[in-house]
């Protein structure tokens, strides 16, 4: 699986606190091994985001992504505002 980073993800990631960046890196490593690991709470979204998925960094922060054939595109990262 190849992971690609959308420009919006890169922009949002820069604005995260160092603590959240560290947690995000740990979760991304888990995601690379198993995108559906229970600690990630990976789930498909609904409504206008029905083609996208999300996994948890912690109780507040999420990474929004989509599967694209054998690749994954990380679209955005942040709190629940990224769903809007």
FENBELJO-V341544 format. One record per residue. RES is the residue in one letter. SS is DSSP state (alpha for helix, beta for strand, coil for the rest). OMEGA is omega as a letter, one per 40 degrees, with the letter a starting at -180 (* if undefined). D_FIRST is the distance of its C-alpha to the first C-alpha in whole Angstrom. Layout:
res={RES RES}
ss={SS SS}
omega={OMEGA OMEGA}
d_first={D_FIRST D_FIRST}
This chain:
res={X X X X X X X X X X X X X X X X X X X X X X X X X X X X X X X X X X X X X X X X X X X X X X X X X X X X X X X X X X X X X X X X X X X X X X X X X X X X X X X X X X X X}
ss={coil beta beta beta beta coil alpha alpha alpha alpha alpha alpha alpha alpha coil coil coil alpha alpha alpha alpha alpha alpha alpha alpha alpha alpha alpha alpha alpha alpha alpha alpha coil coil coil coil alpha alpha alpha coil coil beta beta coil coil alpha alpha alpha coil coil coil beta beta beta beta coil coil coil coil coil beta beta beta beta beta beta beta coil coil beta beta beta beta beta beta beta beta coil alpha alpha alpha alpha coil}
omega={i i i a i i i i a i a a i a i i i i i i i i a i i a i i i a i i a a a i a a a a i i i a a i a i a i a a i i a i i a a a a i i a i i i a a i i i i a a i i i a i a i a *}
d_first={0 4 6 10 13 16 19 21 18 19 23 23 21 24 26 25 27 27 26 24 22 22 21 18 17 17 16 12 12 13 10 7 9 10 10 13 15 19 19 17 19 16 18 18 21 24 26 26 22 22 18 17 16 17 16 19 20 23 26 26 23 20 17 17 13 12 10 10 9 6 5 7 10 12 16 18 20 23 25 26 27 24 25 28}
